[in-house]
């Protein structure tokens, strides 16, 4: 099938979805740097001009892929929250709230280690997105992983596991420490180290953060 025929075979939102999916596949192996407009359109079988009907520029395509990667990161975090809940289904509200915050942190690190390419595009910096998107957002939406962190901290306050005073800006303390560890494990001195050891260190870091904000 020629590129022209392939291009005509897409209609409505099909090409947009196909381009995003192609970008997701490329990002899994190469992170945000793999998302060249020509590379993505070539993998779908259309010309770069065809992509401009759905994306104003490369940045718009990258942000769409980043949004999908963030959804997958949030899903991994929810999975870890659920898995931790299986350990003690009878826990009281405060214990569940603390457990959920642990799940948020551990899920974030686990995703970074397991899917470094998707993690790279999920946490785009302003330079990588070629724009001035505010932190903790992709485009005009609050990033789902960040929202999970906010919700977990708010639930700790509601459950009496965290005082309102210590809740102020706690998301930045948590995120800075967890992301810092994830960066060390994926791009720093912990990269390539024994996974069981890294997982153990991740659990220690997350538990330390949780204990610190509670005290």
PLY file of the C-alpha trace (Angstrom):
ply
format ascii 1.0
element vertex 215
property float x
property float y
property float z
element edge 214
property int vertex1
property int vertex2
end_header
0.00 0.00 0.00
1.43 3.39 -0.98
1.80 6.26 1.47
-0.94 8.18 -0.36
-3.30 5.22 -0.11
-2.45 4.74 3.56
-3.04 8.42 4.23
-6.46 8.35 2.55
-7.42 5.24 4.55
-7.39 7.25 7.77
-10.41 9.33 8.59
-11.67 11.48 11.44
-9.53 10.77 14.51
-7.99 7.54 13.23
-4.76 9.12 12.02
-4.32 11.09 15.22
-4.74 7.94 17.31
-2.37 6.04 15.02
0.30 8.74 15.33
0.03 8.81 19.12
0.23 5.02 19.31
3.26 5.03 17.03
4.84 7.68 19.23
4.14 5.60 22.33
5.89 2.60 20.76
8.91 4.67 19.73
9.13 6.37 23.13
9.16 3.02 24.91
12.56 2.29 23.41
13.99 5.77 22.95
12.18 8.16 25.27
11.25 11.67 24.23
14.27 11.92 21.94
12.82 9.26 19.64
9.76 11.36 18.81
10.84 13.07 15.62
7.86 14.02 13.48
9.28 12.37 10.38
10.11 9.18 12.24
6.64 8.93 13.76
4.81 9.62 10.49
7.06 7.22 8.59
6.24 4.43 11.03
2.54 4.98 10.35
3.06 5.22 6.60
2.03 8.82 5.97
3.86 12.01 5.08
4.72 14.62 7.72
2.21 16.97 6.09
-0.59 14.53 6.96
0.24 14.88 10.66
-0.33 18.63 10.58
-4.05 18.05 10.18
-4.05 16.77 13.76
-0.99 18.34 15.39
0.18 21.91 14.94
3.83 20.92 15.35
6.14 18.34 16.89
5.53 19.74 20.36
1.81 19.02 20.09
2.52 15.43 19.09
5.06 14.97 21.88
2.62 16.31 24.47
-0.06 13.89 23.24
2.37 11.00 23.63
3.41 12.34 27.04
-0.22 12.39 28.15
-0.57 8.72 27.20
2.65 7.87 29.02
1.41 9.69 32.10
-1.81 7.69 32.02
0.26 4.50 32.00
2.38 5.78 34.87
-0.74 6.57 36.88
-2.13 3.10 36.12
1.08 1.52 37.45
0.81 3.63 40.61
-2.80 2.56 41.15
-1.78 -1.07 40.67
0.83 -0.73 43.39
-1.67 0.94 45.72
-4.07 -1.96 45.14
-1.37 -4.58 45.63
-0.34 -3.10 48.97
-3.99 -3.11 50.04
-4.11 -6.86 49.65
-1.68 -7.19 52.56
-4.13 -5.86 55.14
-7.71 -5.47 53.87
-8.94 -4.81 57.41
-6.74 -1.78 58.07
-8.37 1.36 59.44
-8.71 4.54 57.37
-5.48 6.10 58.59
-3.47 2.97 57.87
-5.02 2.71 54.40
-4.16 6.34 53.68
-0.53 5.81 54.67
-0.42 2.63 52.63
-1.79 4.44 49.58
0.89 7.11 49.82
3.51 4.35 49.91
1.89 2.85 46.83
2.08 6.15 44.99
5.81 6.42 45.62
6.68 2.78 44.99
4.54 2.67 41.86
6.29 5.75 40.50
9.74 4.25 41.03
8.72 0.81 39.73
7.41 2.35 36.51
10.62 4.36 36.06
12.70 1.20 36.42
10.47 -1.02 34.32
9.63 1.44 31.52
12.43 4.04 31.38
11.48 5.21 27.88
7.86 5.90 28.81
8.99 7.43 32.09
11.27 9.81 30.21
8.46 11.15 28.06
5.96 11.15 30.96
8.08 13.64 32.91
8.91 16.02 30.09
10.80 19.13 31.04
10.01 22.47 29.49
12.98 22.19 27.15
12.05 18.69 26.00
8.49 19.74 25.19
9.78 22.78 23.25
7.45 25.03 25.20
6.57 26.59 28.51
4.09 24.08 29.93
3.81 24.64 33.69
5.19 21.94 36.00
3.07 18.90 36.83
1.00 19.31 33.68
0.96 18.10 30.13
-0.71 20.73 28.03
-3.59 22.11 30.06
-4.35 19.12 32.29
-2.99 18.17 35.68
-0.84 15.09 35.25
-2.68 12.02 36.61
0.37 10.79 38.59
0.61 14.18 40.29
-3.12 14.14 41.02
-2.76 10.72 42.65
-0.08 12.16 44.94
-2.27 15.14 45.86
-5.24 12.86 46.53
-3.18 10.49 48.69
-1.88 13.35 50.83
-5.33 14.89 51.17
-6.73 11.52 52.23
-4.04 11.27 54.91
-5.25 14.58 56.34
-8.89 13.47 56.21
-7.95 10.20 57.93
-5.99 11.93 60.67
-2.65 10.50 59.53
-1.24 13.92 58.55
-1.85 17.30 60.13
-3.10 20.16 57.93
0.03 22.12 58.85
2.35 19.39 57.60
0.22 18.91 54.49
1.28 22.31 53.13
3.62 21.71 50.14
4.11 18.08 51.19
3.62 17.02 47.56
6.88 18.75 46.61
8.80 17.03 49.39
7.45 13.64 48.35
7.85 14.15 44.64
11.36 15.60 44.90
12.67 12.67 46.93
10.91 9.93 44.97
11.80 11.42 41.61
15.36 12.00 42.73
15.69 8.31 43.56
14.05 7.31 40.26
16.55 9.50 38.41
19.47 7.92 40.28
18.13 4.47 39.43
17.49 5.12 35.73
20.23 7.57 34.77
22.58 7.81 37.74
24.92 5.56 39.73
22.21 3.00 40.52
21.48 2.35 36.84
22.14 -1.28 35.98
22.55 -2.37 39.58
20.89 -5.50 40.95
17.13 -4.93 40.71
16.35 -6.56 44.06
18.84 -4.25 45.76
17.40 -1.19 44.02
13.86 -2.22 44.93
14.93 -2.56 48.55
16.48 0.89 48.51
13.35 2.29 46.87
11.20 0.88 49.68
13.55 2.40 52.26
13.41 5.82 50.59
9.62 5.79 50.34
9.18 4.65 53.94
11.57 7.38 55.10
9.59 10.03 53.23
6.27 8.83 54.64
7.64 8.71 58.19
9.17 12.17 57.80
6.01 13.96 56.71
3.96 12.23 59.40
6.28 13.22 62.26
0 1
1 2
2 3
3 4
4 5
5 6
6 7
7 8
8 9
9 10
10 11
11 12
12 13
13 14
14 15
15 16
16 17
17 18
18 19
19 20
20 21
21 22
22 23
23 24
24 25
25 26
26 27
27 28
28 29
29 30
30 31
31 32
32 33
33 34
34 35
35 36
36 37
37 38
38 39
39 40
40 41
41 42
42 43
43 44
44 45
45 46
46 47
47 48
48 49
49 50
50 51
51 52
52 53
53 54
54 55
55 56
56 57
57 58
58 59
59 60
60 61
61 62
62 63
63 64
64 65
65 66
66 67
67 68
68 69
69 70
70 71
71 72
72 73
73 74
74 75
75 76
76 77
77 78
78 79
79 80
80 81
81 82
82 83
83 84
84 85
85 86
86 87
87 88
88 89
89 90
90 91
91 92
92 93
93 94
94 95
95 96
96 97
97 98
98 99
99 100
100 101
101 102
102 103
103 104
104 105
105 106
106 107
107 108
108 109
109 110
110 111
111 112
112 113
113 114
114 115
115 116
116 117
117 118
118 119
119 120
120 121
121 122
122 123
123 124
124 125
125 126
126 127
127 128
128 129
129 130
130 131
131 132
132 133
133 134
134 135
135 136
136 137
137 138
138 139
139 140
140 141
141 142
142 143
143 144
144 145
145 146
146 147
147 148
148 149
149 150
150 151
151 152
152 153
153 154
154 155
155 156
156 157
157 158
158 159
159 160
160 161
161 162
162 163
163 164
164 165
165 166
166 167
167 168
168 169
169 170
170 171
171 172
172 173
173 174
174 175
175 176
176 177
177 178
178 179
179 180
180 181
181 182
182 183
183 184
184 185
185 186
186 187
187 188
188 189
189 190
190 191
191 192
192 193
193 194
194 195
195 196
196 197
197 198
198 199
199 200
200 201
201 202
202 203
203 204
204 205
205 206
206 207
207 208
208 209
209 210
210 211
211 212
212 213
213 214
